[in-house]
């Protein structure tokens, strides 16, 4: 979006996916790249059965997740020492700078809406490969 153009409303149809640094495929959604967002991004994510992300954090941006279907296991903390299971209909908040690693350990897909306070979606993603081995494959 051109910086001199007047802001307007947009419809985004999530009909194409892209691979995120975290090792998962996201459907294109609301972001600086798609609609010129200035302070938020929102995407649809489906984690196939048996798939997990890479350990990572978002440097200065908060994340809010709403699970539409299925369930996601998430390990979080400096050494991924905490574990939660987020079920369909539940919301999950991840503060800025908190290492985490989500996974779908079930036999059905997990679909969620993810919103972050980073309009550039992948800009603040920091991979933490030294933490990947802390969560069993």
C-alpha positions as CSV (number, residue, x, y, z in Angstrom):
1,X,0.0,0.0,0.0
2,X,1.3,3.4,-1.0
3,X,2.1,5.6,2.1
4,X,0.4,8.6,0.5
5,X,-2.8,6.8,-0.3
6,X,-5.9,7.3,1.9
7,X,-6.5,4.3,4.3
8,X,-9.5,2.2,3.3
9,X,-11.2,-1.1,4.2
10,X,-10.1,-4.4,2.7
11,X,-11.4,-8.0,2.3
12,X,-8.7,-10.6,2.4
13,X,-9.6,-14.1,1.2
14,X,-7.2,-16.6,2.6
15,X,-6.8,-18.6,-0.6
16,X,-3.1,-18.9,-0.7
17,X,-0.6,-20.0,1.9
18,X,3.0,-19.1,2.7
19,X,5.7,-20.9,4.8
20,X,6.6,-19.1,8.0
21,X,10.1,-19.1,9.6
22,X,8.5,-21.2,12.4
23,X,8.1,-24.2,10.0
24,X,4.3,-24.0,9.5
25,X,2.2,-22.8,6.6
26,X,0.0,-19.8,7.2
27,X,-2.9,-18.6,5.1
28,X,-2.4,-15.0,4.0
29,X,-4.4,-12.6,6.2
30,X,-4.4,-9.1,7.6
31,X,-0.8,-7.7,7.6
32,X,1.2,-4.7,6.5
33,X,2.0,-6.7,3.3
34,X,-1.6,-7.4,2.4
35,X,-3.6,-4.4,3.5
36,X,-1.1,-1.9,4.9
37,X,-1.8,-2.7,8.5
38,X,0.1,-0.5,11.0
39,X,-0.2,-2.3,14.3
40,X,-1.7,-5.8,13.9
41,X,-1.6,-8.9,11.8
42,X,-4.1,-11.8,11.8
43,X,-3.8,-15.1,10.0
44,X,-5.4,-18.5,9.8
45,X,-3.2,-21.5,10.6
46,X,-3.9,-25.2,10.3
47,X,-1.4,-27.5,11.9
48,X,-1.7,-31.0,10.3
49,X,-1.6,-34.0,12.6
50,X,1.8,-34.9,14.0
51,X,3.4,-31.5,12.9
52,X,5.2,-29.1,15.2
53,X,6.7,-25.7,14.8
54,X,10.3,-24.7,15.5
55,X,11.0,-23.1,18.8
56,X,10.8,-19.4,18.5
57,X,9.8,-16.1,20.0
58,X,8.4,-12.8,18.8
59,X,10.8,-10.1,20.1
60,X,8.5,-7.2,20.9
61,X,5.1,-8.4,19.9
62,X,2.2,-10.1,21.7
63,X,0.3,-13.0,20.2
64,X,-3.3,-14.0,20.7
65,X,-4.6,-17.3,19.5
66,X,-8.2,-18.6,19.2
67,X,-8.4,-22.4,18.4
68,X,-11.3,-23.0,16.0
69,X,-10.9,-26.8,15.9
70,X,-8.7,-29.5,17.2
71,X,-6.1,-28.9,19.9
72,X,-2.6,-27.6,20.1
73,X,0.1,-28.5,22.6
74,X,2.4,-25.6,23.4
75,X,5.6,-25.6,25.4
76,X,6.8,-22.2,26.6
77,X,9.3,-20.5,28.9
78,X,13.0,-19.9,28.7
79,X,13.7,-23.6,28.5
80,X,10.2,-24.6,27.2
81,X,9.6,-25.9,30.7
82,X,5.8,-25.1,30.7
83,X,3.2,-27.1,28.8
84,X,-0.4,-26.4,28.0
85,X,-3.0,-27.9,25.7
86,X,-5.3,-25.4,24.0
87,X,-8.6,-26.9,22.9
88,X,-11.2,-25.7,20.3
89,X,-13.1,-22.7,21.7
90,X,-10.2,-21.6,23.9
91,X,-8.0,-18.5,23.6
92,X,-4.3,-18.5,24.4
93,X,-2.0,-15.4,25.0
94,X,1.7,-15.3,24.5
95,X,3.5,-12.2,25.8
96,X,6.3,-10.6,23.7
97,X,9.7,-12.3,24.1
98,X,8.4,-15.6,25.5
99,X,10.0,-18.7,23.7
100,X,7.4,-21.2,22.6
101,X,6.9,-24.2,20.4
102,X,3.4,-25.4,19.3
103,X,2.6,-28.9,18.1
104,X,-0.4,-30.9,17.0
105,X,0.0,-34.3,18.6
106,X,-3.5,-35.5,17.7
107,X,-4.7,-37.4,14.6
108,X,-6.9,-34.5,13.4
109,X,-5.9,-31.0,12.1
110,X,-5.8,-28.1,14.5
111,X,-7.0,-24.8,13.0
112,X,-6.6,-21.4,14.8
113,X,-6.8,-17.7,14.2
114,X,-3.6,-16.0,15.2
115,X,-3.3,-12.2,15.8
116,X,-0.1,-10.4,16.7
117,X,0.8,-6.8,17.4
118,X,3.4,-7.0,14.6
119,X,1.9,-5.8,11.4
120,X,4.8,-7.4,9.4
121,X,4.0,-10.9,10.6
122,X,7.4,-12.6,10.2
123,X,9.6,-9.6,11.1
124,X,9.8,-10.2,14.8
125,X,10.2,-14.0,14.6
126,X,13.4,-15.2,16.2
127,X,14.2,-18.9,15.8
128,X,15.7,-20.7,18.8
129,X,17.2,-23.9,17.4
130,X,19.0,-24.6,20.7
131,X,15.5,-25.2,22.3
132,X,14.1,-27.5,19.7
133,X,15.5,-30.7,21.2
134,X,13.9,-29.9,24.6
135,X,10.5,-31.0,23.3
136,X,10.4,-34.7,22.1
137,X,9.7,-35.1,18.4
